[in-house]
Amino acid sequence: MKGRLNVRKIGLTFLTAGCLLQASAGWAMSGADFDWLSAEASMTGDLCDTADRDFDGFRYQEKIPHCKRNVSIETKRQVAHEFGIFDNYHDFEIDHYIPLSIGGSNEPANLWPLPVPVARAKCELEGRIHTQVVKGELSQAEAIERVKSWKSFIKLK
């Protein structure tokens, strides 16, 4: 069991570094046919800018445009459907591919479903990257590159 994430608590909600994760009982990846590794190949991400309806100011030394979290249940469902997930939504997190904390947007091009344990691992890395951006140790461009290559920075099993 070492190195594996346990999310077998009913209705548990995590809020870490701006990532909201909801776990349901006994996740067994109900969308078992969903191949999130292949799905990532279609992801482009999208950045917040001053014209975005959710723009709420600039952050950090670099003055990165920031969007407040604003993704409706309907948008989450639509994103899940676009990736072929039609039920068991609670087994997945609709994740911001480029996190809001480093300038990502709420646009569908920046959203994708991840199984909860995978999303949690990605979220932990995003928190570390966010801290480096806040301290001025990483530029937004460097942070985005790290997020896009996130699998090489974490252990999934």
N, C-alpha and C positions, 0 to 999 in steps of 0.2 A: 504494500500500500504506500510505501515511501514515494514521495514525489507526485502522488495523485491527489487531485482536488476532490473533496467530499462536499457535495451540495445536496444531500438527501434530506434537508430540513424543509418542511412545507412552508411556502410563503416567505421564505427568508429574503430580505432585501439588503443588498450591499450598496454603500455609497462611498466610493474610494476615488479620490482624485477626479471627481466629477463624473465617474462612471456609475450608472445605476444598473445593478444586476438583480434580476429576480430569478430565484430558483424554485422549481416545483419538485414534488416528491418523485424520487426514483427516475431521474432523467436517464433515458436510454437512447437519446437522440432519436426521437420519434420520427423525424424526417431523415431516417437512416440513409436514404438515398442522396441526401444533400451533401455535396462534396464542397466544403467551404474552401479547401485549398485551390480547387479549380475556379470557384466563384471569385476568389481574390484577383485572378488574372483579368477579370472584366472591370475591376474597380479603378476609377480614375481619381476619386476624391474631389472635393470642392472646397474652396476657401471662402471665408467670410470677407465681405468688403463693405464699404460705407453705404452702398446702394441696397444691401440686404435688409429685408424687413425686420430681421432679428438683431441687426447690428446694435451694440450697446456701448461702444467706445473702443479706445485703444488700450492695449496692455503692454507692460514690460518696457525695458529700455529700448527695444526695437520698434515700439509703437505698432504692435500687431493688431489688426482689426479683430474684434471679438464679437461673437454672436451668442446671445443667451440661448439656453436650451429650449427648444420649442418644436417638438415632434409629436404630432397628434397620434392617437391610437389608430385612426384611419390610415395615416401615412405609414405607420409601422406595419399594419396589415398589408398595405399595398406593396411595400418593399418585400415583405415575406413572400407574398404571392409571386412577385416578379422572379424570385429565386426558387420557386416551386414548393414553398412551405405553405400548406393550406390549413393546418391544424396544429395543436400542441405548441402554440406560440410561446408558452411559458418555458419551453425547453431551450429557447433562443433569446439572445439579447440582440436588439436592433442597434448595432454598433455604429458610431461615427468612425469611418475609416481614418480620416484625419481628425483627431480629437478637437473638440471646441477649445480646449485649454491651450492649444497651440495655433489656433486660427481657423479650424475647420468650420464648415457651415452645416446647417440642418437640411440642405437640399438632398433629394433622393440619390443624386450621383455620389453622395458622401455617406450613404447609409447601406448597411448590409447585415444579414443575420449571421450570428456566430453562436454555436452551442455555448451555454452558460459557462462551463469550466474554461473553455478556450477564451471567451470574452474576459473572464476574470484575470487570466494570465496576461492577456494583452493590456488590460487596464492597469495592472501593477507596473508594467513597463512604461506605460504612458505617464503614470505619476512620477516616475524617476526622470523621464525626459522633460516633463513640465517643470520640475524643480530646476533642472539645468537651464532651461530657457529663462525662468524667473531670475536666476542668478547671473544671467548673461554669459553662461558657459557654452551655450549652443545658440546658433541663429535659428530662425524659424525654418529656413531651408534645410539646415542640418537635422533639425528635429523631425521634419517631415520625412527625410530620407531614412532616419532610424525607425520611425513608425512604419514606413512602407516595407522595411526589412525586418519587422518585429519578430518573425519566427526564428531568426538566427540569434536573438538575444534572450529567448526564454526556452524552458523545457516544458513540453506539452504533456509528457507522460513520465 
